[in-house]
Amino acid sequence: MRKAFICPSKYVQGEDELLNLGYFVKTFGSSALLIAHPDDVARIQDKLTKTAADFGVTFVTSSFAGECSRQEVARLKQVAKENQCDCTIGLGGGKAIDTAKCVAEGHALIICPTIAATDAPTSHSAVLYTPEGAFDDYAYFKQNPSVVLVDTSVIAKAPVRFLISGMGDALSTYFEARANTMSYASVNAGLPCGVREGKTQPAQPTKAAFALATLCYETLLADGLKAMMACQAKVVNTALENIIETNILLSGLGFESGGLAAAHAIHDGLTLLPGTHKYFHGEKVAFGTLAQLCLENAPLEELDEVLHFCLSVGLPVCLEDIGVTDLSDDDLMDVARKASIPEESIHSMPFPVKAQDVAAAIRAADALGKKYKREAQL
């Protein structure tokens, strides 16, 4: 049996860690291409100025256009070449991070998330879009980031909705890894090129990945509510530190080496519905997790636990919570068909899944979530 586990070379997290960014740049050379939205740069400019002076490095600004497109990647590669940059920094949210991954192509890459909204910072993959923002393709690189540097004091000052969304994304990690472990499904840790070119066998999850995915879920239940309250108060405490690690590191390693399953596939299907477009990735994944549990006929005690957690931190539990107030049977089947196309991760479930099964699971999860919301309001 071939197994695989991948991760960043170094993960560092703590208050004011951006003051050490220059140290990590110095391990590659003296200059770095900084890919970040101007608003994110403005938020931490004082730290960038100090770390550059302390370690004698230069940050080359990129005028990042905000979209991870092929055109933007090509432009930024040229900027890096012209300025002889020794490494690439992706600072901010998902688009800046993915753009930096595409520019670096697995070489000398430092990721500095300013929000904990997804588990993308640690992974070796990125999502490409057109300049207009439509989905283009997935990209995979030969290795994960060299350094993931997380400044918790910056994340604590970001809107709390980002942290909650990150918990929604992390919520799926254990249940999807469990499905992959049961089905002996292959995981992204075996990519990039070998599997696609047929030169190597797909890789299956390791026990280490499942252990991290389990810890991810346990930490959400233990510290999620406390971390949300700390973020609302814009302070860093132990609970917030734990949940930032959960959202970024545990979920990141858990999804990439543990595997995706129905929750993310159902998220992908839900993106067909215009009402969902203003909701974050993790918010839709949270409902997808409930739908996956219904799909696999999970014990009521487990559903109770997940629903209670979602309601306690403000994650969606029904379709109206993600902007869908009137879902016709035809639209539902479109969602279900998209979620169950042959290349989707839903086929990592430990049983065959048809579109009709997905549609039924979505309806069941919606009804269950509404029931719990009503009871919680009494």
C-alpha positions, 0 to 999 in steps of 0.5 A: 500500500502506497501512503503519502504525507506532505506539509510545509518545511516550517510553520511558525505562529505567534503574536507579532511574528511578522517582525521575524519575516526578515529573518526568513527572507534572509535564509534565501537572500536579501530581497523578496517579491511581496504579493499582497493587496494594498489594504493588507500591506497598509495594515502591517506596514509598520511591522514590514518596515521594522523587520526589513530594517532589522534584518537588512532585506528589501520587499519588492512591491508587486501592485497585486491586482487582486485575482489569481489569474494566469496573466497576473502570475506571468506579470509577477514572475517578470517583476520577480525576474527584473528585480532579482528577487530571492524568494516570494511572499504571499501575504493576506487572504486566499487570492494573494496566497495562491498567486504567490504559490503560482509565482514561486512554483514550489521554490523559496515561498513564504506564506503569511496569512492575515486571516484564518478563513481557510486551510489553504496556507499550508498546501501545495495547491492553488486555484486559478481564476480568469481576470474576471474572477471565474474559475479556471483550473487547479495548480499543483506544485512540487512541494509545500511552502518553505515557511508559513508565518502566522501573526496571531495579533494580526488575525485577532484584529480581522473581522470575526466572520473570517475566523468562523468561516475557517472553523467551518472549513476545518469542521469538515476535515475529520469527517472527510478524512474518516471517509477516506480512511474507510474507503482507502481513497487516494489523497492529494499528497500523492500529487502533482505530476506523477498520478496525472501522468500515470507514472506512479500509484495514487497515495492513500492517507497515513495514520498521522494525517487522520490523527491530525484531522481528529485533533482538528475536530476535538480542538474546534469543540473545545475552543471554538466558542472561546476563540470566537469571543476573543476575536470579537474582543480583538485579543489573543488568548490561548483559545484563539491561538489554538483555533488559529492553529486548527484552522490553518495547520491542523485542517491544512495538513488534515485535508491535504494528506487525509483527503476530501470527500462529500462535504467539499463536493457538496460545497462545489455543487452549491456554488451553482446557486446565486444566493450562495455567492456572498457566503464564504467557502467555509460557511458553505463547507459547514453545511456540506459537512452536515449534508455528508453526515446525512448522506452516510446516516451518521448517528444522531448523537454525532449530528447533535454534536455538530449542530450544537457546535455550528449554532454556538459559533454562528455557522450555517446549519440550513440552506437559508443560512447560505442564502438559499430560500427557495430551492426547486427540485430541478435546481437541487438536482443540478447541484447534486449532479455537479457534486457527483461528477466523476472527478469530484471528491464525493466518490471518496465516500466508502459507498457508491454515491449517485446524484439522487443520494446527494439531493436527498442528503441536502434536503435532510440536512436542511430539514434537520438544521431548521429543526435545531434552529427552531428549538434553539430559539425557544 
